[in-house]
């Protein structure tokens, strides 16, 4: 069962927002059989916890190019 979250995988290489919680994001990635090594870019839409909560968990796994608005 997937947990609710605010993140979207665009193709295989771009993750748009990282959702509320890193553990949910990692579980959803696993459930959907997404290869985290194929993700190259993370885009953060804005600085709200429900869009950035999983960022640090992902950055502990590997390096990504991370983009966001000026205030993010």
Phi and psi restraints in degrees (value plus and minus 20) as a CYANA .aco file:
   2 UNK   PHI    -106.0   -66.0
   2 UNK   PSI     120.5   160.5
   3 UNK   PHI    -106.0   -66.0
   3 UNK   PSI     127.2   167.2
   4 UNK   PHI     -83.8   -43.8
   4 UNK   PSI     122.6   162.6
   5 UNK   PHI    -185.1  -145.1
   5 UNK   PSI     141.0   181.0
   6 UNK   PHI    -132.0   -92.0
   6 UNK   PSI      61.6   101.6
   7 UNK   PHI    -173.4  -133.4
   7 UNK   PSI     129.5   169.5
   8 UNK   PHI    -158.1  -118.1
   8 UNK   PSI     110.8   150.8
   9 UNK   PHI    -113.4   -73.4
   9 UNK   PSI     102.8   142.8
  10 UNK   PHI    -124.7   -84.7
  10 UNK   PSI      90.7   130.7
  11 UNK   PHI      44.4    84.4
  11 UNK   PSI    -157.8  -117.8
  12 UNK   PHI    -132.0   -92.0
  12 UNK   PSI     -30.9     9.1
  13 UNK   PHI    -129.5   -89.5
  13 UNK   PSI     -35.0     5.0
  14 UNK   PHI    -142.8  -102.8
  14 UNK   PSI     106.1   146.1
  15 UNK   PHI    -129.9   -89.9
  15 UNK   PSI     101.0   141.0
  16 UNK   PHI    -119.6   -79.6
  16 UNK   PSI      90.7   130.7
  17 UNK   PHI      47.1    87.1
  17 UNK   PSI     138.5   178.5
  18 UNK   PHI    -141.3  -101.3
  18 UNK   PSI     -10.5    29.5
  19 UNK   PHI      54.5    94.5
  19 UNK   PSI    -191.9  -151.9
  20 UNK   PHI     -99.3   -59.3
  20 UNK   PSI     -61.9   -21.9
  21 UNK   PHI    -155.0  -115.0
  21 UNK   PSI     115.8   155.8
  22 UNK   PHI     -82.4   -42.4
  22 UNK   PSI     -58.4   -18.4
  23 UNK   PHI     -85.2   -45.2
  23 UNK   PSI     -57.9   -17.9
  24 UNK   PHI     -84.6   -44.6
  24 UNK   PSI     -64.9   -24.9
  25 UNK   PHI     -80.2   -40.2
  25 UNK   PSI     -67.4   -27.4
  26 UNK   PHI     -83.9   -43.9
  26 UNK   PSI     -58.6   -18.6
  27 UNK   PHI     -86.2   -46.2
  27 UNK   PSI     -60.7   -20.7
  28 UNK   PHI     -85.8   -45.8
  28 UNK   PSI     -60.9   -20.9
  29 UNK   PHI     -79.0   -39.0
  29 UNK   PSI     -65.0   -25.0
  30 UNK   PHI     -84.8   -44.8
  30 UNK   PSI     -66.8   -26.8
  31 UNK   PHI     -81.6   -41.6
  31 UNK   PSI     -56.2   -16.2
  32 UNK   PHI    -106.6   -66.6
  32 UNK   PSI     -19.8    20.2
  33 UNK   PHI      37.9    77.9
  33 UNK   PSI      21.0    61.0
  34 UNK   PHI    -103.0   -63.0
  34 UNK   PSI     112.8   152.8
  35 UNK   PHI    -105.3   -65.3
  35 UNK   PSI      84.9   124.9
  36 UNK   PHI     -80.0   -40.0
  36 UNK   PSI     -46.4    -6.4
  37 UNK   PHI     -89.2   -49.2
  37 UNK   PSI     -39.3     0.7
  38 UNK   PHI    -102.8   -62.8
  38 UNK   PSI     -39.7     0.3
  39 UNK   PHI     -92.8   -52.8
  39 UNK   PSI     106.3   146.3
  40 UNK   PHI    -131.9   -91.9
  40 UNK   PSI     -50.9   -10.9
  41 UNK   PHI    -149.5  -109.5
  41 UNK   PSI     118.0   158.0
  42 UNK   PHI    -138.9   -98.9
  42 UNK   PSI     107.9   147.9
  43 UNK   PHI    -131.7   -91.7
  43 UNK   PSI     106.7   146.7
  44 UNK   PHI    -125.3   -85.3
  44 UNK   PSI     100.5   140.5
  45 UNK   PHI     -93.5   -53.5
  45 UNK   PSI     -60.1   -20.1
  46 UNK   PHI    -185.9  -145.9
  46 UNK   PSI     145.1   185.1
  47 UNK   PHI    -108.9   -68.9
  47 UNK   PSI      46.9    86.9
  48 UNK   PHI    -139.1   -99.1
  48 UNK   PSI     121.9   161.9
  49 UNK   PHI     -75.5   -35.5
  49 UNK   PSI     -51.6   -11.6
  50 UNK   PHI     -98.2   -58.2
  50 UNK   PSI     -20.7    19.3
  51 UNK   PHI    -136.2   -96.2
  51 UNK   PSI     -34.8     5.2
  52 UNK   PHI    -140.2  -100.2
  52 UNK   PSI     -23.5    16.5
  53 UNK   PHI     -79.7   -39.7
  53 UNK   PSI     -49.0    -9.0
  54 UNK   PHI    -113.1   -73.1
  54 UNK   PSI     -21.7    18.3
  55 UNK   PHI     -79.6   -39.6
  55 UNK   PSI     -69.6   -29.6
  56 UNK   PHI     -86.9   -46.9
  56 UNK   PSI     -54.0   -14.0
  57 UNK   PHI     -83.4   -43.4
  57 UNK   PSI     -61.9   -21.9
  58 UNK   PHI     -87.1   -47.1
  58 UNK   PSI     -61.0   -21.0
  59 UNK   PHI     -86.4   -46.4
  59 UNK   PSI     -42.5    -2.5
  60 UNK   PHI     -93.4   -53.4
  60 UNK   PSI     -42.1    -2.1
  61 UNK   PHI    -103.5   -63.5
  61 UNK   PSI     -61.2   -21.2
  62 UNK   PHI    -186.4  -146.4
  62 UNK   PSI     153.8   193.8
  63 UNK   PHI    -109.1   -69.1
  63 UNK   PSI     118.8   158.8
  64 UNK   PHI    -152.1  -112.1
  64 UNK   PSI     136.7   176.7
  65 UNK   PHI    -100.2   -60.2
  65 UNK   PSI     107.5   147.5
  66 UNK   PHI    -139.2   -99.2
  66 UNK   PSI     107.7   147.7
  67 UNK   PHI    -143.0  -103.0
  67 UNK   PSI     127.1   167.1
  68 UNK   PHI    -178.4  -138.4
  68 UNK   PSI     152.7   192.7
  69 UNK   PHI     -86.9   -46.9
  69 UNK   PSI     144.2   184.2
  70 UNK   PHI     -72.9   -32.9
  70 UNK   PSI     -58.5   -18.5
  71 UNK   PHI    -104.1   -64.1
  71 UNK   PSI     -23.8    16.2
